């Protein structure tokens, strides 16, 4: 079993921590493992979801802000399979999301007859 100390930074803060992680751990287990530790170490209550974001994604779908990059996807690939020899240069952001402010707006409203599109969303 080979481990590596990964660096984590709470997004938009100066708070950081390192965790020793088994490189043979699947990404799905890695996410769950660090979320549990982060919740305790950063005193994050259950009103917040936690997302793990790979750092260094400056040209992501959400713009140039690396802290807004998409969250790490839970897969069965191990850390070593995912990052290869680059794992030594890999670090992560911790993103807190207030569960009560997360709103999901569907593209269509459902009724008994058919799907009816919502009104357009944009600047008026």
C-alpha positions as CSV (number, residue, x, y, z in Angstrom):
1,X,0.0,0.0,0.0
2,X,1.4,3.3,-1.1
3,X,0.2,6.6,0.3
4,X,0.7,10.2,-0.6
5,X,0.0,13.4,1.4
6,X,-2.6,15.5,-0.6
7,X,-3.1,19.2,-0.1
8,X,-6.6,20.5,0.4
9,X,-7.7,24.2,0.6
10,X,-11.1,25.4,1.6
11,X,-12.3,27.5,-1.4
12,X,-12.0,31.3,-0.9
13,X,-10.2,31.0,2.4
14,X,-6.6,30.5,3.6
15,X,-7.6,27.3,5.5
16,X,-5.6,24.3,4.3
17,X,-4.9,20.7,5.4
18,X,-3.1,17.7,4.2
19,X,-4.4,14.1,4.3
20,X,-2.4,10.9,3.7
21,X,-4.3,8.9,1.1
22,X,-3.9,5.4,-0.1
23,X,-3.2,5.7,-3.9
24,X,-5.1,2.4,-4.5
25,X,-8.3,4.0,-3.1
26,X,-11.1,4.4,-5.7
27,X,-12.1,8.0,-6.3
28,X,-15.6,7.3,-4.9
29,X,-14.1,6.1,-1.6
30,X,-11.6,8.9,-1.6
31,X,-14.4,11.5,-1.9
32,X,-16.4,10.0,0.9
33,X,-13.3,9.5,3.1
34,X,-12.1,13.1,2.8
35,X,-15.6,14.6,3.2
36,X,-15.9,12.9,6.6
37,X,-12.5,14.2,7.7
38,X,-13.2,17.7,6.3
39,X,-16.5,18.0,8.0
40,X,-14.8,17.3,11.4
41,X,-11.5,19.2,10.8
42,X,-13.1,22.3,9.4
43,X,-16.2,22.1,11.6
44,X,-18.7,22.1,8.7
45,X,-22.2,21.3,9.9
46,X,-24.8,19.3,8.0
47,X,-26.4,22.4,6.5
48,X,-23.6,22.3,4.0
49,X,-22.8,19.9,1.2
50,X,-19.1,19.4,0.5
51,X,-17.6,19.1,-3.0
52,X,-14.1,18.1,-3.8
53,X,-12.6,20.0,-6.8
54,X,-9.3,19.2,-8.5
55,X,-7.2,22.4,-8.4
56,X,-5.6,24.0,-11.4
57,X,-8.7,24.0,-13.7
58,X,-8.5,27.6,-14.8
59,X,-10.3,27.1,-18.1
60,X,-13.3,25.1,-16.9
61,X,-16.9,25.2,-18.0
62,X,-17.7,27.7,-15.2
63,X,-15.0,30.3,-16.3
64,X,-11.5,31.0,-15.3
65,X,-11.9,30.6,-11.6
66,X,-10.4,27.3,-10.6
67,X,-12.4,27.2,-7.4
68,X,-15.6,27.1,-9.5
69,X,-14.5,24.1,-11.6
70,X,-16.8,21.0,-11.6
71,X,-16.6,18.8,-8.6
72,X,-14.6,15.5,-8.8
73,X,-16.8,12.7,-10.2
74,X,-17.2,9.5,-8.1
75,X,-15.7,6.7,-10.1
76,X,-14.3,3.2,-9.4
77,X,-10.9,4.2,-10.9
78,X,-8.2,4.5,-8.2
79,X,-6.3,7.7,-7.6
80,X,-3.2,6.2,-9.2
81,X,-5.2,5.1,-12.3
82,X,-6.8,8.6,-12.5
83,X,-3.7,10.7,-12.0
84,X,-0.8,8.4,-12.9
85,X,2.6,9.8,-12.1
86,X,1.0,13.3,-11.8
87,X,-0.6,12.5,-8.5
88,X,2.4,14.2,-6.8
89,X,1.4,17.5,-8.4
90,X,-2.3,17.1,-7.6
91,X,-4.2,19.2,-5.0
92,X,-7.8,19.8,-4.2
93,X,-10.3,22.6,-3.2
94,X,-13.0,22.0,-0.7
95,X,-16.2,23.7,-1.7
96,X,-19.0,24.3,0.8
97,X,-22.5,24.6,-0.6
98,X,-25.4,25.7,1.6
99,X,-28.0,23.0,1.1
100,X,-30.9,25.4,1.8
101,X,-29.8,27.8,-1.0
102,X,-29.4,25.1,-3.7
103,X,-32.3,25.5,-6.1
104,X,-32.8,23.3,-9.1
105,X,-35.1,24.7,-11.8
106,X,-36.3,22.2,-14.3
107,X,-36.4,23.0,-18.0
108,X,-40.0,21.8,-18.3
109,X,-43.0,21.8,-15.9
110,X,-44.8,18.5,-15.9
111,X,-48.6,18.2,-16.1
112,X,-51.0,15.4,-16.9
113,X,-51.2,16.2,-20.6
114,X,-47.7,17.1,-21.8
115,X,-44.5,18.9,-20.9
116,X,-44.9,22.7,-21.0
117,X,-41.8,24.8,-21.4
118,X,-41.1,27.4,-18.8
119,X,-40.9,31.1,-19.6
120,X,-37.6,32.1,-21.1
121,X,-34.9,32.9,-18.6
122,X,-32.6,35.8,-19.4
123,X,-32.1,39.5,-19.3
124,X,-35.1,41.5,-20.2
